[in-house]
């Protein structure tokens, strides 16, 4: 049984289209259709119900799909293990990363890792929506916040504080807020995930001698986006005040494009995690990536390494 036929079957099931699957695998729709028919003949079952308007997977196809995914994953892991025995890290990492962290920090690190391991390949998905490991075909996700699903394998990479920041020119025009209540007089740049707009910001005082009581403020904004990198760009261009991870703003802070605001108060910190759906996805390549990420974040933030 040809492994390329199995890969085509998986892609067709994911896309719901032979033409779309053929495009992903750089083959023609006619050749893809012939390969699926060849696979069905070998198995003795119909994998898809075809009509002029729709392609639908059969019950037999659903059952075979589960085992087919496992077989392809096992084969990829076996090939990577053989190359590792020869002193190289190999295989493919299918990775999902949030937009701003991916563009501004992870891309150069991936280049370094791949330059040192030429047998390694990467499929990268950028976006702030939570990835679906099954539908999005990813092996590993890099996200802020501890995963709620305890069945997943999660590696904490670092603790990150969240900061208020704005461009110097914005503060020159509008002044710098000193307390959470003063944020009500400012334009606060907001992030949206799905239907939720994160417009309620919470702070605790950092002033010596004051209690640790928290203060929540529902801020105002004329700019809301579901892409965290756009929120960062708005802050850099002087459109308002943003509440962001220090990692996301690290280069901008260092270059002076933004400065920290309201130093007497702190927002709740967050943590950064590398998440796999199961132990099968924890390959030598993923472990290498985990270690390199920890080294990078420890260097940038000056924090202790996290196990």
ROSETI-33452 format. One line per 10 residues: number of its first residue (from 1); for each residue y, z, x of C-alpha. Coordinates in Angstrom, 3 decimals. Last residue first. Example, Ala and Ser with C-alpha at 12.3 -4.5 7.8 and 13.67 -1.06 7.14 Angstrom:
BEGIN
2> -1.060:7.140:13.670 ~ -4.500:7.800:12.300
This chain:
BEGIN
307> 22.353:34.029:10.969 ~ 26.122:33.966:11.212 ~ 27.939:33.548:14.526 ~ 30.904:35.873:14.858 ~ 34.294:34.435:14.132 ~ 36.934:32.837:16.397 ~ 37.873:30.447:13.599 ~ 37.737:27.183:15.503 ~ 35.078:28.079:18.070 ~ 32.895:29.887:15.535
297> 33.294:26.924:13.182 ~ 32.168:24.446:15.834 ~ 29.217:26.516:17.021 ~ 28.041:27.121:13.464 ~ 28.280:23.396:12.689 ~ 26.298:22.518:15.810 ~ 23.544:24.977:14.866 ~ 23.255:23.680:11.313 ~ 23.216:20.054:12.477 ~ 20.380:20.799:14.883
287> 18.484:22.569:12.099 ~ 18.987:19.561:9.812 ~ 17.703:17.190:12.512 ~ 14.663:19.404:13.179 ~ 13.858:19.115:9.457 ~ 14.608:21.652:6.737 ~ 14.055:19.206:3.858 ~ 10.457:20.312:3.314 ~ 11.618:23.936:3.095 ~ 13.195:23.245:-0.287
277> 16.410:22.139:-2.043 ~ 18.465:22.328:1.164 ~ 21.829:24.103:1.486 ~ 24.293:24.457:4.371 ~ 26.723:27.186:3.368 ~ 30.412:28.043:3.864 ~ 31.739:31.414:2.771 ~ 34.837:32.407:0.790 ~ 37.743:34.785:1.236 ~ 39.702:36.280:-1.655
267> 43.427:35.729:-1.242 ~ 45.615:37.769:1.070 ~ 49.073:39.259:0.692 ~ 51.881:40.236:3.052 ~ 51.812:36.815:4.723 ~ 53.263:35.077:1.643 ~ 53.043:31.512:2.994 ~ 51.160:30.068:5.956 ~ 52.683:26.997:7.562 ~ 52.079:23.284:7.050
257> 52.546:20.206:9.250 ~ 52.792:22.572:12.203 ~ 50.112:20.738:14.201 ~ 47.811:23.776:14.280 ~ 48.323:24.452:10.584 ~ 47.590:20.807:9.708 ~ 44.452:20.781:11.872 ~ 43.104:23.969:10.275 ~ 43.994:23.188:6.648 ~ 40.458:22.594:5.365
247> 39.102:25.288:7.658 ~ 41.674:27.804:6.431 ~ 40.359:27.243:2.904 ~ 43.096:26.330:0.463 ~ 45.705:27.733:-1.907 ~ 48.440:25.099:-2.014 ~ 52.226:25.306:-2.344 ~ 54.308:22.299:-3.387 ~ 55.052:18.593:-2.896 ~ 55.959:18.822:0.791
237> 53.880:15.939:2.158 ~ 51.404:18.316:3.818 ~ 50.813:20.156:0.526 ~ 50.227:16.904:-1.361 ~ 47.810:15.804:1.351 ~ 45.794:19.013:1.000 ~ 45.604:18.625:-2.786 ~ 44.442:15.033:-2.227 ~ 41.730:16.300:0.112 ~ 40.472:18.678:-2.557
227> 39.729:15.838:-4.984 ~ 39.671:16.807:-8.672 ~ 43.474:16.660:-8.797 ~ 46.361:18.539:-10.433 ~ 50.069:17.993:-9.768 ~ 52.916:19.242:-11.998 ~ 51.931:22.853:-11.454 ~ 52.403:26.397:-12.741 ~ 50.559:29.518:-11.599 ~ 48.553:32.059:-13.548
217> 48.906:35.119:-11.317 ~ 46.323:37.793:-10.624 ~ 47.164:40.892:-8.594 ~ 44.514:43.023:-6.943 ~ 44.693:46.697:-6.057 ~ 43.928:47.414:-2.402 ~ 46.387:50.308:-2.254 ~ 49.446:50.222:-0.011 ~ 49.628:52.132:3.266 ~ 49.734:49.101:5.534
207> 50.764:45.871:3.767 ~ 47.869:43.462:3.305 ~ 48.175:43.433:-0.485 ~ 45.470:41.827:-2.604 ~ 45.678:38.400:-4.193 ~ 44.307:36.421:-7.141 ~ 45.190:32.896:-8.209 ~ 44.683:31.609:-11.736 ~ 45.269:27.843:-11.847 ~ 41.800:26.666:-10.837
197> 41.439:23.958:-13.479 ~ 37.956:23.813:-14.979 ~ 36.857:20.727:-16.919 ~ 34.918:19.232:-14.026 ~ 36.310:20.767:-10.855 ~ 40.106:20.761:-10.825 ~ 42.353:21.692:-7.898 ~ 45.992:22.684:-8.243 ~ 49.175:22.325:-6.224 ~ 51.550:25.170:-7.047
187> 55.144:24.259:-7.876 ~ 57.214:27.393:-7.438 ~ 59.070:29.923:-9.599 ~ 55.823:31.485:-10.849 ~ 54.858:31.993:-7.194 ~ 57.447:34.804:-7.131 ~ 55.002:37.009:-9.048 ~ 52.516:36.813:-6.165 ~ 55.045:38.324:-3.736 ~ 57.153:36.975:-0.833
177> 57.725:33.418:-2.020 ~ 59.309:31.101:0.573 ~ 62.464:29.186:-0.324 ~ 62.748:26.037:-2.435 ~ 64.286:23.391:-0.185 ~ 63.478:24.895:3.217 ~ 60.068:25.961:1.950 ~ 59.241:22.384:0.941 ~ 60.451:21.095:4.332 ~ 58.204:23.563:6.174
167> 55.114:22.188:4.386 ~ 53.193:24.716:2.321 ~ 50.343:27.169:2.690 ~ 48.585:29.954:0.826 ~ 45.396:30.888:2.621 ~ 41.691:31.210:1.975 ~ 39.621:33.066:4.549 ~ 36.402:31.556:5.817 ~ 33.082:33.256:6.513 ~ 30.666:31.115:8.505
157> 27.528:28.982:8.492 ~ 25.374:30.642:5.861 ~ 22.032:28.830:5.721 ~ 20.545:28.203:2.277 ~ 16.982:27.240:1.339 ~ 16.845:26.814:-2.426 ~ 14.711:28.911:-4.764 ~ 17.498:31.501:-5.049 ~ 19.625:29.169:-7.183 ~ 23.106:30.708:-7.269
147> 24.245:29.060:-4.045 ~ 26.723:31.096:-1.951 ~ 30.208:29.571:-1.997 ~ 31.747:26.649:-0.122 ~ 29.527:23.589:0.220 ~ 27.534:21.512:2.707 ~ 24.588:19.875:0.942 ~ 21.261:18.742:2.396 ~ 18.503:16.339:1.411 ~ 20.470:13.998:-0.864
137> 19.099:11.483:-3.361 ~ 21.958:11.789:-5.873 ~ 19.610:12.127:-8.869 ~ 17.195:14.600:-7.279 ~ 19.478:16.721:-5.094 ~ 22.186:16.795:-7.760 ~ 25.419:17.252:-5.844 ~ 28.167:19.540:-7.113 ~ 31.319:17.511:-7.632 ~ 33.744:17.693:-4.698
127> 32.964:14.329:-3.176 ~ 31.739:12.665:0.000 ~ 28.199:11.303:0.323 ~ 26.834:10.624:3.806 ~ 23.617:8.795:4.707 ~ 22.911:9.633:8.332 ~ 20.695:8.222:11.070 ~ 19.115:9.866:14.123 ~ 17.304:7.842:16.812 ~ 20.544:7.676:18.863
117> 20.645:11.471:19.334 ~ 23.651:12.363:21.518 ~ 25.917:9.818:19.830 ~ 24.532:11.001:16.480 ~ 25.559:14.630:17.047 ~ 29.029:13.700:18.336 ~ 29.653:11.269:15.475 ~ 28.499:13.901:12.990 ~ 31.091:16.290:14.450 ~ 33.839:13.676:14.061
107> 32.923:13.145:10.385 ~ 32.528:16.856:9.560 ~ 36.151:17.925:10.113 ~ 38.749:15.851:8.286 ~ 36.760:13.567:6.053 ~ 33.915:15.914:5.145 ~ 35.984:19.080:4.798 ~ 38.481:17.235:2.609 ~ 35.933:15.550:0.336 ~ 33.187:18.145:-0.050
97> 29.974:17.199:1.757 ~ 26.678:15.634:0.635 ~ 24.039:14.730:3.226 ~ 21.084:12.402:3.487 ~ 19.877:13.102:7.024 ~ 17.544:10.462:8.464 ~ 14.956:10.763:11.200 ~ 15.171:11.535:14.884 ~ 15.897:14.332:17.344 ~ 14.664:13.428:20.797
87> 12.556:15.184:23.441 ~ 9.367:13.141:23.098 ~ 7.893:15.735:20.730 ~ 11.008:15.235:18.597 ~ 10.060:11.557:18.164 ~ 6.707:12.573:16.740 ~ 8.315:15.129:14.426 ~ 10.776:12.551:13.075 ~ 7.936:10.186:12.227 ~ 6.046:12.972:10.426
77> 9.167:14.024:8.483 ~ 9.744:10.448:7.320 ~ 6.096:10.139:6.226 ~ 6.229:13.439:4.368 ~ 9.421:12.375:2.558 ~ 7.860:9.031:1.594 ~ 4.724:10.742:0.258 ~ 6.688:13.388:-1.665 ~ 8.844:10.739:-3.326 ~ 5.740:8.747:-4.301
67> 4.052:11.823:-5.733 ~ 6.946:12.411:-8.146 ~ 7.337:8.705:-8.910 ~ 3.648:8.329:-9.786 ~ 4.003:10.750:-12.676 ~ 7.170:9.083:-13.950 ~ 5.588:5.629:-13.596 ~ 2.583:6.669:-15.645 ~ 4.948:7.909:-18.370 ~ 6.736:4.561:-18.187
57> 10.113:3.856:-16.553 ~ 12.618:1.913:-18.643 ~ 14.403:-1.317:-17.764 ~ 16.763:-2.591:-20.452 ~ 18.543:-5.634:-21.834 ~ 16.073:-8.520:-21.466 ~ 13.142:-6.140:-21.690 ~ 10.953:-4.445:-19.104 ~ 8.793:-1.362:-19.484 ~ 8.300:-0.012:-15.991
47> 5.379:1.360:-13.964 ~ 2.572:-0.548:-15.705 ~ -0.799:0.579:-14.405 ~ -3.610:-0.833:-12.229 ~ -2.227:0.756:-9.092 ~ -2.553:-2.356:-6.924 ~ -1.353:-4.603:-9.766 ~ 1.642:-2.321:-10.410 ~ 2.559:-2.481:-6.718 ~ 2.403:-6.279:-6.686
37> 4.523:-6.398:-9.844 ~ 7.075:-4.159:-8.139 ~ 7.106:-6.407:-5.052 ~ 7.592:-9.541:-7.173 ~ 10.572:-7.981:-8.932 ~ 12.106:-7.008:-5.587 ~ 11.618:-10.528:-4.207 ~ 13.289:-12.026:-7.285 ~ 16.122:-9.486:-7.171 ~ 16.804:-10.477:-3.529
27> 16.642:-8.017:-0.638 ~ 19.194:-5.821:1.119 ~ 17.635:-2.483:0.126 ~ 20.650:-1.296:-1.854 ~ 21.104:-4.731:-3.418 ~ 17.451:-4.868:-4.466 ~ 17.809:-1.489:-6.168 ~ 20.828:-2.734:-8.136 ~ 18.982:-5.907:-9.223 ~ 15.855:-3.997:-10.214
17> 17.902:-1.664:-12.405 ~ 17.472:1.906:-13.628 ~ 19.145:3.005:-10.408 ~ 16.890:5.975:-9.604 ~ 13.695:4.304:-10.856 ~ 14.571:1.119:-8.977 ~ 15.276:3.092:-5.806 ~ 11.917:4.875:-6.009 ~ 10.006:1.620:-6.673 ~ 11.786:-0.095:-3.774
7> 10.803:2.745:-1.454 ~ 7.195:2.412:-2.589 ~ 7.275:-1.340:-2.008 ~ 8.692:-0.728:1.485 ~ 5.803:1.672:2.093 ~ 3.304:-1.155:1.516 ~ 0.000:0.000:0.000
